[in-house]
Amino acid sequence: MIMHRELNLRHLEAVAVAGRLGSISSASQVMNLSQPALTQAVAKVEAQLGHLLFDRQPSGVIATEAGRLMTARIERALAYVARGGQSVRRGARLPPLPHIERRITFGQLRALIAVDKAGSFALASKRTNLSEPALHRASRDLEQLLGVPLLTRQGRTVQPTPAAVLLLRFAHLAQSELNSGFDELEALRSEGAGRVTVGTMPLARAILLPQTLARFARTYPVASVNVIEGPYAELLARLREGEMDLLIGAMRDPPPVKDIAQEPLFIDDPVIVGRAGHPLLAEPGFSFSRLLNFPWVIATTGAPVRHRWEEMFTDRGLEPPRLRIECGSVLVVRGLMLEDDWLTLMSRDQFLFERRAGLLDEIAGTGPSLRRHIGLTTRDDWRPTQLQTAFMDTFRAMCTEWTSGKAMERQPFRYA
């Protein structure tokens, strides 16, 4: 989501300071602006947002509900801008700049984000309708302010420097905070309005997420939910940059980074799956070593399921079979198993429909070593909107119902 061009960081800070101090005159002193200038800044933001942020009284100003909501988001956004700027300076061994968030502009951050996404000034210009000279000037001004290079040419493309990558993360987080504020203001106009962006991994999107989405949509008909699929590493990166609100799927132990919070909601037991009519289905009580006689398809090295799959064999003193195909796509794996006697690991609900259709079947259980926690992953400093909180509550309730319904369905291991 692109930052609103009309918004000005200096004006937004004026709103935040006035709201915190409850006084235009006190805010003008802190901001080093005249009272008329600060009054105009607040009025302009109110006009842009379409909400009255303060009730003016002889004794000062009192924030309206819209003002309270937006002030909190502005302060968090400005803190991210400040952290980003100072982190870049610190990484270059440069002294901190006082009130750096007052020196950085939205125009500069917009230019950096646009060029980073486009990979060139020319394409960024087309996407943003800003001239190339304007983008060059904004990027150059930001580099001069921070004292470090942010963009470098590599052939025909423009790539961010490590300093820019760091700054971009905080710029995206600041943008996310303001977007959450805009959603909260929209919810004041229309109850239940707003957006939720969810990253999901295979197990959740098989059954739990569709059921959650259906229930949530019935309860909040004017809300919108964007579901993003992808590898864990990619989803985690987008979560940490504020592009996603929450991630649903398997927990990582230990967590790969320190700035996330994981909330386990239930334990999942993967099972060994093959096509209906697989030879092993005709061998009740088969020995575990028989699993070595068939081809396997499992996610690539580094994926938690791959590590657990290998442990399933090594814990029994066996060398894991050579993988001829490595793949983490559930769709590809399903299609492959329908072609031959391939085996894989899946949660029961990942192949529920194929099992009902008589296409895939459970070959055997895997034992407790492959159990994994499924739940929610969020940023540890995330402040959800009411709508985002409602979505998580809906998912939690769905997990509780799902685990209660599945408690009596667990089957014993079929191999000896």
C-alpha positions as CSV (number, residue, x, y, z in Angstrom):
1,M,0.0,0.0,0.0
2,I,1.5,3.4,-1.1
3,M,1.8,6.1,1.5
4,H,-0.7,9.0,1.0
5,R,1.1,11.6,-1.0
6,E,-0.7,14.5,0.8
7,L,0.4,13.5,4.3
8,N,3.4,15.3,5.8
9,L,5.4,13.8,8.6
10,R,5.9,17.2,10.2
11,H,2.1,17.8,10.2
12,L,1.4,14.3,11.6
13,E,3.9,15.0,14.5
14,A,2.1,18.2,15.2
15,V,-1.1,16.2,15.7
16,A,0.6,13.7,17.9
17,V,2.3,16.4,20.1
18,A,-0.9,18.5,20.4
19,G,-2.8,15.3,21.4
20,R,-0.2,14.3,24.0
21,L,0.1,17.8,25.6
22,G,-3.6,18.8,25.2
23,S,-2.5,22.3,24.1
24,I,-1.8,24.0,20.8
25,S,0.5,26.6,22.4
26,S,2.5,24.0,24.2
27,A,2.8,21.9,21.1
28,S,3.9,24.9,19.1
29,Q,6.8,25.4,21.5
30,V,7.9,21.8,21.4
31,M,7.6,21.7,17.6
32,N,9.3,25.1,17.2
33,L,6.4,26.4,15.1
34,S,4.1,29.4,15.5
35,Q,0.6,28.7,16.9
36,P,-1.0,29.6,13.6
37,A,1.3,27.3,11.7
38,L,0.6,24.4,14.0
39,T,-3.1,25.1,14.0
40,Q,-3.0,25.0,10.2
41,A,-1.0,21.8,10.2
42,V,-3.6,20.1,12.4
43,A,-6.5,21.4,10.4
44,K,-4.9,20.1,7.2
45,V,-4.4,16.6,8.6
46,E,-8.1,16.6,9.8
47,A,-9.2,17.6,6.3
48,Q,-7.1,14.9,4.7
49,L,-8.3,12.2,7.0
50,G,-11.9,13.4,7.0
51,H,-12.2,13.3,10.8
52,L,-12.2,15.9,13.5
53,L,-9.2,15.0,15.7
54,F,-9.6,17.5,18.5
55,D,-12.3,19.4,20.4
56,R,-11.1,23.0,20.7
57,Q,-11.8,24.5,24.1
58,P,-10.6,27.6,25.9
59,S,-8.4,25.5,28.1
60,G,-6.8,23.6,25.3
61,V,-7.7,20.7,23.0
62,I,-9.2,17.3,23.9
63,A,-8.7,14.4,21.5
64,T,-11.8,12.9,19.9
65,E,-12.0,9.1,19.6
66,A,-10.5,9.6,16.1
67,G,-7.8,11.8,17.5
68,R,-6.9,9.2,20.2
69,L,-6.7,6.4,17.7
70,M,-4.7,8.4,15.1
71,T,-2.4,10.0,17.7
72,A,-1.3,6.5,18.9
73,R,-0.6,5.3,15.3
74,I,1.3,8.5,14.4
75,E,3.5,8.2,17.5
76,R,4.3,4.6,16.6
77,A,5.0,5.4,13.0
78,L,7.3,8.3,13.9
79,A,9.2,6.0,16.3
80,Y,9.8,3.5,13.5
81,V,11.1,6.3,11.2
82,A,13.4,7.5,14.0
83,R,14.6,3.9,14.7
84,G,15.3,3.3,11.0
85,G,17.2,6.6,10.6
86,Q,19.3,6.2,13.7
87,S,20.0,2.5,13.0
88,V,21.4,3.5,9.6
89,R,23.5,6.2,11.2
90,R,24.7,3.9,13.9
91,G,25.6,1.2,11.4
92,A,27.8,3.7,9.6
93,R,29.4,4.7,12.9
94,L,27.9,8.2,12.6
95,P,26.6,10.2,15.6
96,P,22.8,10.2,16.0
97,L,20.8,13.1,14.6
98,P,18.4,14.8,17.1
99,H,14.7,14.5,16.0
100,I,15.7,12.7,12.9
101,E,12.0,11.8,12.3
102,R,11.5,15.6,11.7
103,R,14.1,15.7,9.0
104,I,13.0,12.7,7.0
105,T,10.0,13.2,4.7
106,F,7.4,11.0,3.3
107,G,8.5,12.0,-0.2
108,Q,12.0,10.6,0.5
109,L,10.6,7.3,2.0
110,R,8.2,7.0,-0.9
111,A,11.0,7.4,-3.4
112,L,13.2,4.8,-1.7
113,I,10.3,2.3,-1.5
114,A,9.3,2.9,-5.1
115,V,12.8,2.5,-6.5
116,D,13.4,-0.6,-4.4
117,K,10.3,-2.3,-5.6
118,A,10.7,-1.3,-9.3
119,G,14.4,-1.9,-9.5
120,S,14.9,1.3,-11.6
121,F,14.1,5.0,-11.4
122,A,12.4,4.8,-14.8
123,L,10.0,2.0,-13.8
124,A,9.4,3.6,-10.4
125,S,8.5,6.9,-12.2
126,K,5.9,5.1,-14.3
127,R,4.4,3.3,-11.3
128,T,4.2,6.4,-9.1
129,N,3.5,9.1,-11.7
130,L,6.5,11.0,-10.2
131,S,9.2,12.3,-12.5
132,E,12.6,10.6,-12.5
133,P,14.3,13.8,-11.5
134,A,12.0,14.1,-8.5
135,L,12.8,10.5,-7.4
136,H,16.5,11.1,-7.9
137,R,16.4,14.3,-5.9
138,A,14.4,12.7,-3.0
139,S,16.7,9.7,-2.9
140,R,19.8,11.9,-3.0
141,D,18.5,14.2,-0.3
142,L,17.8,11.2,2.0
143,E,21.3,9.8,1.4
144,Q,22.8,13.2,2.3
145,L,20.7,13.5,5.4
146,L,21.7,10.0,6.7
147,G,25.3,10.3,5.5
148,V,25.3,6.8,3.8
149,P,24.6,5.6,0.2
150,L,21.2,3.9,-0.2
151,L,21.0,2.9,-3.8
152,T,23.6,1.4,-6.1
153,R,23.6,0.6,-9.8
154,Q,24.1,-3.0,-10.8
155,G,24.0,-3.2,-14.6
156,R,20.6,-1.9,-15.7
157,T,19.0,-2.2,-12.2
158,V,19.2,-0.2,-9.0
159,Q,19.7,-2.2,-5.9
160,P,19.4,-1.1,-2.2
161,T,22.5,-1.1,-0.1
162,P,22.5,-2.9,3.3
163,A,21.7,0.5,4.9
164,A,18.7,0.9,2.6
165,V,17.4,-2.6,3.4
166,L,17.5,-1.7,7.1
167,L,15.8,1.6,6.6
168,L,13.2,0.1,4.2
169,R,12.0,-2.3,6.9
170,F,11.3,0.5,9.3
171,A,9.7,2.6,6.6
172,H,7.3,-0.3,5.8
173,L,6.5,-0.6,9.5
174,A,5.8,3.1,9.8
175,Q,3.5,2.8,6.7
176,S,1.8,-0.2,8.2
177,E,1.0,1.8,11.4
178,L,-0.5,4.7,9.5
179,N,-2.6,2.3,7.4
180,S,-3.9,0.6,10.6
181,G,-4.8,4.1,11.8
182,F,-6.7,4.8,8.5
183,D,-8.5,1.5,9.0
184,E,-9.5,2.4,12.5
185,L,-10.9,5.7,11.3
186,E,-12.8,3.9,8.6
187,A,-14.3,1.6,11.3
188,L,-15.7,4.7,13.0
189,R,-17.7,5.4,9.9
190,S,-18.7,1.9,9.2
191,E,-18.6,-0.7,12.0
192,G,-16.4,-3.7,11.2
193,A,-14.6,-2.0,8.3
194,G,-11.0,-2.5,7.8
195,R,-8.5,-5.0,6.4
196,V,-6.6,-8.1,7.7
197,T,-3.6,-9.5,5.8
198,V,-2.9,-13.1,6.6
199,G,0.0,-15.3,5.6
200,T,-0.7,-19.0,5.6
201,M,1.1,-22.3,5.3
202,P,-0.2,-25.6,3.9
203,L,-2.0,-27.1,7.0
204,A,-4.0,-24.0,7.9
205,R,-5.2,-23.3,4.4
206,A,-6.5,-26.8,3.9
207,I,-9.4,-26.6,6.4
208,L,-9.0,-24.2,9.3
209,L,-8.4,-21.0,7.3
210,P,-11.3,-21.5,4.9
211,Q,-13.7,-22.2,7.8
212,T,-12.3,-19.2,9.7
213,L,-12.7,-16.9,6.7
214,A,-16.3,-18.0,6.2
215,R,-17.3,-17.4,9.8
216,F,-15.4,-14.1,9.9
217,A,-17.0,-12.9,6.6
218,R,-20.5,-13.6,8.0
219,T,-19.7,-11.7,11.2
220,Y,-17.9,-8.7,9.5
221,P,-19.5,-8.3,6.0
222,V,-17.7,-5.0,5.2
223,A,-14.2,-6.2,6.2
224,S,-11.7,-7.4,3.7
225,V,-9.1,-10.1,4.2
226,N,-6.1,-10.7,2.0
227,V,-4.6,-14.2,2.2
228,I,-1.0,-14.6,1.1
229,E,0.6,-18.0,0.5
230,G,4.3,-18.7,0.2
231,P,7.4,-20.3,1.8
232,Y,7.9,-19.7,5.5
233,A,11.0,-17.5,5.1
234,E,9.2,-15.2,2.6
235,L,6.1,-14.9,4.7
236,L,8.2,-14.2,7.8
237,A,10.0,-11.4,6.0
238,R,6.8,-9.8,4.9
239,L,5.4,-10.1,8.5
240,R,8.4,-8.4,10.0
241,E,8.1,-5.5,7.5
242,G,4.5,-5.0,8.3
243,E,3.2,-6.1,4.9
244,M,1.3,-8.9,6.7
245,D,-0.6,-8.8,10.0
246,L,-0.2,-12.4,11.1
247,L,1.1,-15.7,10.0
248,I,-0.8,-19.0,10.5
249,G,1.0,-22.3,10.4
250,A,3.6,-24.4,12.1
251,M,5.7,-22.9,14.9
252,R,9.5,-22.8,14.7
253,D,11.5,-24.0,17.7
254,P,13.5,-22.1,18.4
255,P,12.1,-19.0,16.8
256,P,14.3,-17.9,13.8
257,V,14.4,-14.2,15.0
258,K,13.8,-12.4,18.2
259,D,11.2,-9.9,17.2
260,I,8.3,-12.2,16.7
261,A,5.8,-13.8,19.1
262,Q,4.4,-17.3,18.6
263,E,1.2,-18.5,20.0
264,P,0.7,-22.3,19.7
265,L,-3.0,-23.3,19.4
266,F,-2.9,-27.1,18.9
267,I,-0.6,-30.0,18.2
268,D,-0.6,-31.6,14.7
269,D,0.4,-35.2,14.0
270,P,1.6,-35.7,10.4
271,V,0.9,-39.1,8.9
272,I,2.4,-41.1,6.0
273,V,0.2,-40.7,2.9
274,G,0.1,-42.5,-0.4
275,R,-2.4,-43.2,-3.2
276,A,-5.5,-45.3,-2.6
277,G,-4.5,-48.8,-3.5
278,H,-0.9,-48.4,-2.4
279,P,0.8,-51.8,-1.9
280,L,1.4,-51.0,1.8
281,L,-2.3,-50.7,2.5
282,A,-2.6,-54.4,1.8
283,E,0.1,-55.1,4.5
284,P,-1.4,-54.4,7.9
285,G,1.3,-54.3,10.6
286,F,4.2,-54.0,8.0
287,S,7.7,-53.3,9.4
288,F,9.0,-49.8,9.3
289,S,11.8,-50.7,7.0
290,R,9.3,-51.4,4.2
291,L,9.0,-47.6,3.9
292,L,12.5,-47.6,2.4
293,N,11.2,-49.6,-0.6
294,F,9.1,-46.8,-2.0
295,P,9.9,-43.3,-3.4
296,W,9.3,-40.3,-1.2
297,V,8.6,-36.7,-2.0
298,I,9.4,-34.3,0.9
299,A,10.2,-30.6,1.1
300,T,13.8,-29.4,0.6
301,T,16.5,-29.3,3.2
302,G,15.9,-26.7,5.9
303,A,12.1,-27.2,6.1
304,P,11.0,-28.4,9.5
305,V,9.1,-31.3,7.9
306,R,12.3,-32.4,6.1
307,H,14.2,-32.5,9.4
308,R,11.5,-34.5,11.2
309,W,11.2,-36.9,8.3
310,E,14.9,-37.6,8.5
311,E,14.6,-38.1,12.2
312,M,11.8,-40.6,11.7
313,F,14.3,-42.9,10.0
314,T,17.5,-42.1,12.0
315,D,15.7,-42.6,15.3
316,R,15.1,-46.2,14.2
317,G,18.7,-46.7,13.1
318,L,17.9,-46.4,9.4
319,E,19.4,-44.2,6.7
320,P,16.7,-42.0,5.2
321,P,16.1,-43.0,1.6
322,R,17.5,-40.8,-1.2
323,L,15.0,-38.3,-2.4
324,R,14.5,-38.2,-6.1
325,I,12.1,-35.3,-5.9
326,E,12.2,-32.5,-3.3
327,C,9.0,-30.4,-3.2
328,G,7.0,-28.4,-0.6
329,S,4.0,-27.7,-2.8
330,V,1.0,-29.7,-1.6
331,L,-0.6,-29.5,-5.0
332,V,2.5,-30.9,-6.8
333,V,2.9,-33.6,-4.2
334,R,-0.7,-34.7,-4.4
335,G,-0.5,-34.9,-8.2
336,L,2.7,-37.0,-8.0
337,M,1.2,-39.5,-5.6
338,L,-1.7,-40.1,-7.9
339,E,0.7,-41.2,-10.6
340,D,2.6,-43.9,-8.7
341,D,3.5,-45.4,-5.3
342,W,5.0,-42.2,-3.9
343,L,4.9,-41.5,-0.2
344,T,4.9,-38.2,1.7
345,L,4.0,-36.7,5.1
346,M,0.8,-34.7,5.5
347,S,-1.6,-33.7,8.2
348,R,-4.8,-35.6,7.9
349,D,-6.8,-32.5,6.9
350,Q,-4.4,-31.7,4.1
351,F,-5.7,-34.6,2.0
352,L,-9.2,-34.8,3.5
353,F,-11.0,-34.2,0.3
354,E,-8.8,-36.6,-1.7
355,R,-9.4,-39.2,1.0
356,R,-13.1,-38.8,0.7
357,A,-12.9,-39.0,-3.0
358,G,-11.0,-42.3,-2.8
359,L,-7.8,-40.9,-4.3
360,L,-5.3,-40.7,-1.3
361,D,-5.1,-42.7,1.9
362,E,-3.3,-42.8,5.2
363,I,-0.6,-45.4,5.1
364,A,0.6,-45.1,8.8
365,G,1.2,-42.8,11.7
366,T,4.6,-41.4,12.4
367,G,5.0,-41.4,16.1
368,P,5.3,-38.5,18.6
369,S,8.6,-37.2,17.3
370,L,7.0,-35.6,14.2
371,R,4.4,-33.7,16.2
372,R,4.4,-29.9,15.7
373,H,2.7,-26.9,17.2
374,I,0.4,-25.0,14.9
375,G,-0.7,-21.4,15.7
376,L,-0.2,-17.7,15.2
377,T,3.0,-15.8,14.6
378,T,3.0,-12.0,14.9
379,R,5.5,-9.2,15.5
380,D,6.3,-8.9,19.1
381,D,5.5,-5.1,19.1
382,W,2.4,-5.4,16.9
383,R,-0.6,-3.4,18.0
384,P,-3.6,-5.0,16.2
385,T,-6.8,-3.1,15.3
386,Q,-10.0,-4.3,16.8
387,L,-10.8,-6.0,13.5
388,Q,-7.5,-7.8,13.4
389,T,-8.0,-8.9,17.0
390,A,-11.5,-10.2,16.1
391,F,-10.0,-12.3,13.3
392,M,-7.4,-13.9,15.6
393,D,-10.2,-14.6,18.1
394,T,-12.2,-16.3,15.3
395,F,-9.2,-18.4,14.4
396,R,-8.6,-19.4,18.0
397,A,-12.2,-20.5,18.4
398,M,-12.0,-22.5,15.2
399,C,-8.9,-24.2,16.4
400,T,-10.6,-25.1,19.7
401,E,-13.5,-26.6,17.9
402,W,-11.3,-28.4,15.4
403,T,-9.1,-30.0,18.0
404,S,-12.2,-31.1,20.1
405,G,-13.7,-32.7,17.0
406,K,-10.4,-34.5,16.1
407,A,-9.5,-35.8,19.6
408,M,-11.3,-39.1,19.1
409,E,-10.2,-39.6,15.5
410,R,-6.5,-40.3,16.0
411,Q,-5.6,-43.7,14.6
412,P,-2.9,-46.1,15.9
413,F,0.3,-46.7,13.9
414,R,-0.1,-49.4,11.2
415,Y,3.5,-50.5,11.0
416,A,5.2,-52.9,13.4
